[in-house]
Amino acid sequence: MCTSSSPDEAVRLPSNVKPTHYNLHLYNLDLTKFEYDGKVEIDLDISADTNTIKLNAIEIDVKVASFSTSQLKTDTAAVATDISYDEKQEEVTLTFGETIKAGSKGTLAIVFRGLINHNMHGFYRSEYTDVGSSEVKHQFSTQFESTDARRAFPCFDEPALKATFDFSLTYPRGLIAISNMPIKQVGPATVESSTAGSEGKLELSAISEPLEKADFERSPVMATYLLAWALGEFEYIESQTKVSEHHGQKIKVRVYTTKGRKSGGQLALDHACDFLDLYEKTFKIAYPLPKLDMLAVHEFSAGAMENWGLVTYRNVTILYEEGRTDAKYKRVVSYVVAHELAHQWFGNLVTFDWWRDLWLNEGFATWVGWYAVDALHPDWDVWSYFTSSAQQVALGLDSVRSSHPVEVPVRNALDVGQIFDHISYLKGASVIRMLEGFVGAEKFLEGVSQYLQKFAYGNATTQDLFESLSKVAGFDVNALISPWILKQGYPVLTVAEEIDGVGLKQERYLSTGDVKTEEDETVWTVPINLKLADGTTAARLDSKQTTLRGVDLEYYKINPDQTGFYRVNYPPERLQKFGQVAATSKDKLGATDRIGLIGDAASLAISGHGSTAALLNFVSNLSEEDSALVWEELATRVSTIRSVFSDLGDDVANGLKAFGRSIYSKKAAELGWDYPEGESYLTGQMRTLLIGVAGACDDPSIVKEARHRFDRYKSGDKQAFHPSLLSKVLVNVLSHGGSADDFDFIKSVGISNTASDDELEAALLAMGSTRDPKLIDRALDILLSTEVKAQNVHYLVAALAMNPAGRWPLWEFVQRNWNQIQAGPLGKNQMTFSRLVTAAIASFSSYKAADEIDAFFKDKDTSAFDRNLAQQLDKIRGNAAYVERDGAIVKEWLHAKGF
């Protein structure tokens, strides 16, 4: 038995019973009441005497259970004499009348009843409108990660308890069933009723009805969270790999959608084939299954799920049509497919031992996903995008006290869900990128390959990966990188320029700027690569401070290409020089470095290490910037300043808008509104971004043109603007005096039977941007309606929260309707519920707001989002201190500059 009382193991199943194989059959699917019957037979190894078997189940009604083995005293199966449930721990305990001896091998058979829920976890249903008939229909699919296989069938629902699976499904004729493995056989079937026969034997009696039963081939050894199946009126497009083979045959790859949508899967299909070939070459291990299916799911709480051989996706992360979809989704689809297919090796073939090592899955898949996209699209400047969208975001979250280490203890099933966050994904990926820099790309990938080969079809830990990397690297990777994984936070390096070099001092960085002595005990081994005028030199900082001698102060840049996960605090004069270099010598200071400098300067202003005046002076030099990705980082930081200081009065708000126009408007005008055929992908992205941010800063020409094109669009001209500008145009209209009639039209664009996913997103962002109090109230009413699916509500919530006119009405609405929100669709799924809370409070920057939020949640059950809540409160209080400290500085700077 498991006797450990550590935080991790307190929620784990007893160790005396281990599954080796499941034979799972679902039948009697009632697609009106959304219920089904099931029978699972689990082959078990018993390592200690017991008369109970405990496994996971929630929202499952176990009808009868029996255990058969040759070691029992009788020839018949032993029927469970007691079936008890622990809903909090999501477990069912089966008690038998005699002891099952250690060393026994037997089969546990369970007949049960389950629910096809509408909460985007377990075995669930999604509603959609049929393209041809406009009829509301359902598709059925699964989402088991992290701990929701137990909602579909009783199982040993832990990542280390891997087994093989035989799966079969009986379903109405005319539907299509898919699962992890190919169909072995399919044929007519009958309705079955489950009864307990004489002597405790389990029997199935048949009643005739036109059905089909699909039996799928046996799966490899895998964790329960990777099992998957789907059922619906599907169609597909198909291709195959160019290189990768399974038993001498190319890998068959399909994209499944509901009818009428398959053409949107071509981009994903093409990339999937290329990524499978690339990963086989990179990892030196063939894709281990005979096929790969990818399914577009209409209701999906996350972005995608890496089920082995049947990857499921939110529609918007797999469906893309050139000329009809916002071009930003081209990168989204490419990356998400790369990420999920990386998991087929890193996570599926080799699985983490327990959820504390989740980062092994997600951090690596994030890093190698971008590695793969870069291989296919070198013109996309992927690592600059990674620096802005991943590394900088991770640095932001890890700068609050309530962050957590990359490798983190897991308390319970709800806690598992909360660590699917930017630390596990983005800090994990950033540390891996830094580790690749330490080890070298070729040796790093060789170490990864050896790790995958050694632990194939098994489980592994962080230490196992580090040991494999140490062997190829020739040094102790664990000693070097452990603090970055096991300790919370990261350092800021403060630079002191001396006559013959630069002094460096490391201390833990907190966005609040008030690090206590006991919080600053970690000494990180920091890669101090230096870019000089005549080349690059490498060094390490493994003490609290040092001086690097012989550095030419004419030009140097610490952490070139931003491979290190830390911030650098330069003297203000050096930051200003960087601004001049960025404006005149971009070959000396590349896009990735410019992004890093902007991110560091903005963050150090918040913490008080730097100042907002220095940041604004720096970005003032960048109005001629030619990198779309630098513009994205710049716009993010300027928008944050506008939001944080929005309560200081109209003079400051209008002054910051004028400052924004001074850097955005010229470039936006140069790029114009048209997307010429043949222009680069990033140029198109830059145009879309700049029209949006210039409009948000009240650029009169942008506002006027957006209104003009909207009126054309409203009158039926679908060529009024490029699809990439849909969101920008709609937001511009409603945030600049849009009428109730405009609101109604935009609502009809997004919330209609024929709306695409990007049209829905654009409409929700626009409705949340209105400044009209009456229209804000109408936008809020949508939150409690069924007009928008739970998976999409966060778009509207985030827009309202970012909108100074909508922020407080949103928070008041959430407080007023908390019980209804919690009991409704949004509260039924942990991910959507946590996302709602986080988005609703994320944009506050006052002590008043923090205190009010804290007080409201004092007597509420926050177990589903307590980590996220604490992080947001830390961020709000940090921003409040920032406003208190720099508010007068911002006012003075704007006045001095004529804004």
N, C-alpha and C positions, 0 to 999 in steps of 0.2 A: 504493500500500500504506500501511497505518497504521504510522507509525514512532514515534509518541509513546510515552514510557515513564512517563507519569503514572500514579498509582495507579488512576484510573478506567479509562483506556484500555488498560492492560496486559491486561485480560481481554476486550477487544472483538475482534470479527471484523475481518479486513482490509477496508479501505474501497473496494477496487477492484471489488467485485461487489455489486450491489444488486438485491433482488427487487422486482418490480412487481405480480406476480399469481401466485397458487397455484391449481392445480386438484388437489384432494386427494380420493382415493377410497379408502375402507376396505372390505374385503370378506373373505370366508372367516373370519368371526368364529367361533372355536371357544369356545363358552361353557361348556365343560367343562374344557379345558386353559387357557382364558383367553389365547388367542393370536389374532392376526389378520394378514392380509396387507394391504399398502397400496401405492398408487402415487401419487406426487406429481409433478406437472409444474410447474416454477417458471420463470416468465418473468424473465429477468435482463438488466440493463444492465451492460456491462463497461467500466470506465473506464481500465484499464491492462492492458498485455499480461500474460498469465499462462497457465500450463499446469496450474494447480491451482485448485480451488474448495473453499473451506473453509466449512463450515456446522456448526450445532449438532446433536448427536445423542447420546443416552445410553440404554442398554438397547434400542437399535434395531439390527437386523441388516440392513445394506444388502446386497441381493442383487446388484444391477446398477445402474449409473448411466451415463447418456449425455448428451451435450450437442449440440444441433443448432442451426445458424445458417447463414445464407447466406454468411457470411464465411469458413467453413471451406473447405479445398481440395477436399474430396470432397462429394458430394451426400448421403451417408449421415451419420447421427449418429456423433459420436466417442464411443466407449465408454471409460469410465475404465479405465486399465491397472493402477491401484493404488488400493485403498481402505484407508486407515489411520485408526485411532482414537486419540484422546487422552482417556482416561477422566477424568483429573484436570480438564482444561479443558472436558470434555463436548463435544468437537468431532470431526468426521469430515472428513478431507481426501481429495478425489477428484483423482487425477492423470491427465492425458490425454496422449496421444502427440504432439499437436501444439499449438502456441501458439494461444490464443484472443486475437484482436487487440483493442486498445483501440477503443472505439466500437461493438463488436459488441452486437447484441441477439439473444438466443437463448433456448432452452428447455432447462432441466436436468430430465431425467426420472429418477426414482429408484424402483425397486421394492424394497420392504423388508418385514421381518417385525417385529411389535411384540408387546408384552405388555400385557394388561389386569391391572394390578397390584392389590394390596390395601393400598396405602400412602397413599391419599388425595392422590396427586399424579399428574400426567400423565393418561392414560386409565386409569381405575380402576373397580373394582367395590365395591359396598357390600352387605353382607348385611342382611336384614331378615326379620321374621316376617310372613307374609301374614295380614291381619286376618281373612279368611274361613276359611282352611284351616289356619292355624297352621304352614304349611309354610315352611321357610327358603328364601328366594329371593334373587335379586340384581337390583340396578339398576346401570346403567353410566353413568358421567358423566365429565366432565373437570375438572381444576383445573390451569391453566397458569401463573398468576401465582405467583412471579415468573419463574422460568426453567424451566418444566416442559413447555412445548409440545414441546420437543426429546425428551421421553420418549414422545411419541405419534407423531411423524413428523419426518424430517429437515427442518430449517428454519433460517432466519436469525433467531434467537430473541433479538432486541434491540428495545427499544421504538421506536427511531428508524427501524428498517427495516420501515416499514409497507407494506402491499400489500392488494389485493383478494383475496377467496377465493371460489372455487367449491368447494363441499363436497358429496360424495355418500357414502351409506352403504348397504351391502347387509347385510341382517339377516334373522333368522328371521321368517316371517310370523306375525302375531298380536301382535308387540311394537309399540310406538310410538316413533318417532324424532323428535327435535326438535333444532334448531340455532339459530344466531344469527338466521338469516333464515327466512322462510316456505318451505314446500315448494313447489317449482316443478312437480314431477311425481313420482308414485310408481307403481310397477307391478311385475309379476312379474320375477324375476331368477334367475340361475343361479349355481352355485358357479364360481369362477374360479381357475385356477392360473397362476402367474406363471412365465414362462420367457424366456430370452434367445434370440431368433430369429437367423436368419442375418444376417450382416453387422452384427451388433451391434444390430439393431433390437429394440425391446421389444415383445413380443406378449402377448396375454392369450387363453388357450384356455378354453373354457367346458365345464362339466359340469353336467348338469341336476339341480336339486334345488329344492324349493319354498321360495323366498325372495322378499323384496321389496327393491327398491332405491329409495331416496328421493334425489332431486336437489334441492338447496336453491338458492334464488336467490342471485345474486352479492352479496357483502357490500360495504359501503363500504370505503374504505381504512382499515386498522386494524392495530394491532400483533398479533403472534402470540399474546401472552398473553391476548388477548380472544376468540380463537376458542374455540368451545365446541360440544359436542354431548352428547346423552344418549339412552339407550335403555332401555326397560323396560315393565312392565305399568302404564301410567300412566292416570290419569283427571284431569279438570280442571274448574275452574269458570271462568267467563268474564264479562267486563264490557268497558266501553270508556270512553274519556275523554269528558268533557263538552264540552271546548273544543278540545284539541289535535287536529290533523288531519294526515294524510299523503296527499298527492295528492287532497285533497277528501274523504277518508274518516276518520272517527274512529279513533283508535288502539285496536286490539284488545288487551286485556290478559287474560292467563290465569295461573292458579296451577295447576301440575301437581304431583300427588303419586302415590305408589303407591296401589293400589286400597284404598278404604275410609277414606281420610284427607282427602279433598278439602274436607270441610266446615270443617276447621280453617283453611283458607286465606282465609276471607271477610274478616277484618280486614285482612290484607295486601293483598288484591285491592282493597278499597275505598280504602285509603290510596294504593296505587300509582296509581290513576286520578287522585286528587286531586293527588298530588305531580307527576305529569307535566304537568298543567295549570298548577300553580303555578310549576314551573321554566321552562316556556315563557314565561310572563309575566315572571318574574324575569330570565332571561337574554336575553330577546328573540330567541330562536332556537327554532324548532320541533324537537320530537323527530324525529330524522332517519330512523327506521326505521318500517316499516308495522305492526309488532307488538312487544309486550313479553311474553315468557314468564318466569315465575318458577317455579323447581323446588325442591321440598323433597328434600334428599339425606340418606340415613340415616347416612352416615359422611362427616364433613367436619371438617377440622382447624381451620379458621378459623371465622368467624361467617357469612360470605357472600362471594360473588365477583361482580363487576360485569360479567361477560361481556356484550358489547353485544347486546341483544335477547334474551338467555337468561341471566338472573341466577340463580345457584344459592345455596342457603341450607342451613345446618344446620337440621334440623327445628324446633328450639326457637326459632329466630329468624324463622320464618315461619308456624308453625302455632299458633293460639290459639283456644280455645273458652271463651266466657264461661260462668262457673259451674263449669267443669271444670279450668281451668288456673289456676295461680298468677297473680294479677293483675299481678305485677311484669312478666310477659312482655308485657302489653299495651303498655307503654312500650318494651320491648325490640323487639318486632316493628315498631312504628311507626317507631322511630328507624332500625333496620337497613334497612328498606325505603327510607326517606328517604335514607340514606347511599348505598346502592347505586345508586339512581336518579339522585342528583346526579352520580355518576361517568359516567352516560351522556353528559353534556356535559363535565364536568371530569375528564378522564382518557381517555375514549373518543373523543370528538370532537376534543379537543385533548389530546395525550399528552405527558408529560414527555420530554425528549430522552434522558436517561440516569438511572439509578437514584439518583444523588445528589440528584435533584430529586423523589424520591418524595413528599416532604411536600406538593408542589403537588397531588398526587392526594388523599392521605389527610387532610392537614390541612384542606384546603378542604371535602372531602366531609363531614368531621366537623362543621365549623362550620355549613355550609349545611344539613346534615341536621337539626341542632337548630333552626336557623332555620325550616325547613319544619314540623317537629313543633310548634313554638311557634305557627305560623300556624294549624294545625288544632286545637291543644289549648291555647289561652291559659290555661286554668285549671290546667294542670300545672306552672306556674312553671318553665319549661324552663331559664331561664338560672341560676336557683339550683341546679338539678340539675347543669347543666354545670359550675358553679363547684366543686361538691363532687366529682363523679365524673370530671371531665376535667381542669380546671385544677389542682386540688390534687394530683391524681395525677401530672401532668406536673411540677409544681414539686418533688414528692418525688423523682422519678427524676433530674431535672436538677440536683439538689443534691449528687450524688456525683461524685467526680473522674473516674470512668470512664464518665460520660455522654458524649454526643457532640453536635456541633452539629446543628441541624435539617437543614441541607444538608451531607451527609457523603460523603466519598470512599468508593467501593465497591471492595473488593479482589478479590472473586471471587463465584461464584454462591452460596456458603454465606453470605457476608457480606450479600448482598442480603436473604436471609431474616431476618437479625438486626435489620435496620433497620425492619422492620414492627413498631415498638414504640411506647411511649407518647410518645417524643419526636416521631417523624414524625406520629403521629395527634394526640395531645393537646396537646403544646406547639405543634405547627403550627397547630392550631385556635385555641389561646389567643392566639397571636401575630396570627393573622388577625382575631380578635375585637378585639384591641387596635388593629390597623391600621384596622379599620372605625371605631373610636372616633376615631382621628386624622383620618381622611378625611371621615367622615360617612357614614351608611348609604346615602343616595341616591346620592352620588357614588361610593362604593365599589362598589355593584352596577352602576352605569353603566360603571365602569372594567373590571369583570369581564366584562360583556357585550361591550365593545369588544375585549378580549383574546380571548374565545372566537370572535368573528366574524373577527378578523384571522388566527388560527392554526387555524381549522377544518380538520379532516382532516389536520393536520400535527402537528409537534412544537414544543415551546416550553420555555423555561427560566424560572427564578425572575426573572431580569432582565427578560424579556419581560413578565411580569405586572406588575412594578414600573413599567415604562415606561408601560404602559397606564393604570395607576392614577395615575401622576404627571401625565399629560395632563389628566385630569379634576379632580385635586386641586389643581393649580396650584403644587405644590412637589415637591421631589425625594424621592419615597418611598423610593428605594433608600438614600440617605444616612441617612434617619431610621431605617429598620427593619433594615438589613443586619446590625448587630451582634447583633440578636436571632436572626438566621437563621444567620449564619456563625460566631458565637462560641458556645462551650459555656457553659452556666450562665446566671445572671441575678443582678440585684442585690437586696440587702436595704437598705432605707432606714432608717437610725437617726434617730429624732426626738429633738431636744433642745428642750424648751419654754423659751422666753425671755420676757422681759417684754412685748415688742411683736411677738411672732411665734413661728415655729417654725424651728429649724435642721434641715437635712436633710443627711445624708452617705450617699453610696452606696458600697457595696463588694460584691464578689462574695460570694454566699452559698454556703457549703458546710455540709452537715449535720454534718460533723465539727468545724466551728468553728475550723479551723486553716488558714485561707487564707494562702498564702505571697505575698510581694510580687510575684513574677513571675506569679502566678495572678490578680492583681487589677489588671491593666493596662487592661482594657476600660472605656470610659466609655459607658454606655448613654444614649440619649435617652429619658428616662422621663416618661410623662404623669403629671403631678402634679395631677390633679383634686382639688379640696377641697370636701367637703360641709360647709357651715356652717349655723348655726341659721336663717339667712335666705336660703339658696340655695346654689348651687354655682358655684365659680370654677375656671378652668382655668389651668394653668401647665405648664412643662416644666423638667426638670432635665437639662442637657446638660453638666454639670461634676461633679467629684467631690463638691462640697458647695456649699450655698447657704443663705440664710435667707429665708424668706417672711415679709415684714413685714405688719402689720395683721391678723393672724389672731386672731380672738376665741377665747381659750382656754376660754371657757365651754363651747363645743362645736365640734368639728371632726372630720372623718373623711377620711383620705387614701385615694385609690383607691375612691371610691364605686362600688357595683355590681361591684367586682372586675374591671373591664375591663383593668387593667394586669397584666402578667405579672411580678410582683415581690412581695416580702414587706416588711412594715412593722413595725419594732421600736419600739413605743411605750414610754414610761416605765411602770413597773409601776402607778403610781397612775392613769394614763390608762386602762390596760387594765381596772382595777377599776371605773372610772367607766363604761366601755363595758358591763361586766357589769350594772351597775345600770340603764343606759339600755335594754339588751336586755330586761330583766325588766319595765320599766315603760312604755317609749315605743317600741314596735315600729314605729310610723309614722316615727320619726326614724332608726331603724337597721333597715333592711329585712332580709329573710331572707338575701339574697345577701351583704350586709355582715356579718351575724352569722356566716355560714359562713366568710367570709374571715378574720374575727378569730379564730375557733376554730382554723382551719388555721394561721394565722401564729403564734399563741401556742404551739400544740403543736410546731411545727417549730422555733421559736426556743428552746424548752426543750431540744430534742434537741441543738442546736448550741451551747448555752451562752450565746446572746444574751439569753435569758430564763431562767425557772426553771419547774420542774414545779409548785412551790407556787403561783406566779402563775396558771398555767393552771388548776389545780384550783380555786382561788378564783374564777376567772372563770366556769367552767362550773357551779359551785355555784349561780350565780344563775339558771340556765336550766331548772330543774325544771318551770316552768310554760310552757315553750316550746310554741307552737302550730303550728309549721311542721314538717311531716314531713321536709323536706329539711335543715333545721337539725339535727333529731334524727339524721339519717343521718350528718352530719359529726361531731357530738358523739359518737355511739356509736362511730364509727370510731376517733376519737382516744382515747377512754377504753379501748377494747379494745386499742389499741396499747400504752398504758401498762401495762395488765394483763399483756400478753404480754411486753413488754420487761423488766419487773421481776419476772417470775414465778419467777426463781431466787433471790430474796432471802429465801425462807422462807415458811412458812404464815401468819405474822402479817401480812406485807405482802400476800400474795395474798388472804387473807380480808378484810383491811382495805379493799383496793381493790374487792372485791366488795360490801362494805357501803356504800362510797361510791357505787358504781353503783346499788345499790338506792335510795339516798337521792334520786337524781335521776330514776330510771326508774319506780319502782314506783307512785307516786301516779298518774301519767299513764296507765300501763298499766291500772291498776284502773278509772280513769274510762272508758276506751275499751271495756273488756270484751272478750269473745270473739266477739261476733256482728257481722255486717256488714249493717247495715240497708239495705234497698233505697233507692236514691236518694241515698245519702251520696256525698260527693266522692271522686274517685279518690285524692287525696293523704291523706285521712283514713283510708281503708282501708290505704294503705301505712304510715302512722304506727302503726296498731294492730299490723300484722304485725311491724314492726320492734321495737316496745317489748315485745311479748310475748317475742320472741326474746332481746333483750339483758337484760331483767329476769330471765328464766329462767337465762341464762348466769351471772348474778350471784347465783344461788341464792335468788331470791324464793320463799318457801315456798308462797304461794298459786298462783303460776304453775306451779311444779313439781308441786304436787298436782293442779291442774286439767289439766295436760298429761297426767299419768299416767291420770287418770280418763277423759279423752277418748280416749287411746290404747287403753285397755282396751276401750272401746266399739268403736273402729275395728277392733281386732284380732278382735273377736267378730263382725264383719261389718257393723257400722253405718257405712256410707259417708257418713252425714250428721253424724258425730260432731264434725266441725270443717270450717271453710271451706277450700277447696283452697289458699288463700294461706298457711294455717297448717300445711300438711303437713310442711314442712321443720322448722319451729320445734318442733312436737310431737315428731317423731321424734328430733331432736337432744336435746331436753330429757330424753326418756326414757332414751336410752343414755348421756348424760353424767351422769345422776343415779341410778346403780345399776342400770341396765337389765341384764337377765339374758341368758344365752346363748339362751334361748327367744325373748326380745324381739329379739335380734340376728338370729336365724334368720328371724323373721317379717319384720323390716324388710328384710333381704336379699331375701326372696322378693317383697316389694313392688316393689323397684327392679330386681332382676335376674330378670325373667320375660318370657315371650313377649308378654305383654299390657301391660307397663309403659309408661307415657308417658315422655317425656323429662324432664319435671319430677319425676315420681315417682322416676326413676333418680337424678337429681341430689340429691333430698332423702335418699334412702337412703344414697348414698355419703357425703354430708356427715355423716349421723348415725353411720354405722359408723366414720368417722374421729374421732368425738367421744367414744367410749367411754373410760373411765378404767381399765377392767379389763385387766390385762396379757395375759391369755389371749385376750380378744376383740380386743385390738390386734394380736396375732399372727395371728389369723384374718383381720382386715382387711388386713394386710400380704400375706397369701398371695394375696389377690385380684389384687394387682399383677402377679403372674407367671402368672395364669390367663388363660383366654380368655373369662371370664364377663363382663368389661366391655370395651367397645371402646376402642381407644387414644385416641380423641378425648375420652373422658369420664374417664379415669383421674385427671386433674389435680384433679377435685373431691375424690376420696378423699385424694390426696396433700396437698392444701392443708389439709383438715380435720385430718389427722394432724399436720401441721407446726404448725398453730395450737394444737393440744392439748398442753399441757405434759407430759402423761403419754405422748403419742405421738411427740413431736418426736425424741428421741434414738433410740428403737427404729426409727423410720422411716429416719433417717440411717444407722444401723448396717445396716439391711436393704439399703439402696441400695448401700452399700460392698460388702457380702457378695455381692450378686447383680449387680454391675455388668456383668459380661460377658454375662450372660443378658439383662439389660434392654437393653443396647446392641444385641444381636443379634436381639432379638424385635421385635414389632410397634411398640413405643414408640420404638425406635431407627431405624425405617425412614422416619420422617417428621421432618424437621428441626423443625417447629413443635411437634409433640407431645413430642419428645425434649427440646428446650430448655425447654418449659413444665414438664416433669417435674422437671428439675434445679433450675430456679428455685423452684418451689413447695416442693421438699423441703428447701431450706436457708433459705428466706426469713424464718423466724421466730426464728432464733437471735440471741442478743444477748450473746455472750461471746467474748473473745479465744481461749479454748480451742477453741471451735467453728470460728472463722475459721481458726485455724492448722491444725486437723485437716482442714478442707475443702481448704485450699490445698495441704497435703501430699498429700492423696489424688489430686488432679487433676494434680499435677506431671508424672507420666509417662503421662497419659491424652491421647487425641486429643480436644481440646475445640473444634475448629474450628467445629463446628455451634452452639456456645453460648458462645464465649469472651467476647464482650461482656457477655452477661447474667451470666455467672459473676463477672466482675470487678466489675460493679455490685452484685451481692449481697454480695460480700466487703467492698466499701466500706461498704455499709449495715450489715452485721453489726459491723464494727469501730467504726463511728460509734455504734451502739447500745451497744456495750460501754463506750465512753468515757462515754456518757450515764449508764449505770448506775453506773459508777465515780464520776462527779461528783455525781449527784443521788440516789443510792440512800439516803443518810442523810437527805437533805431530805424524801424521800417518806415514810420511816419516821416522821420527826419530825412532819410535817404530819398524817399519819393519826392519830398518837397525840394530837396537840393537838386534833383535831376529833372525837375520840371514836370513831374507826373502828378 
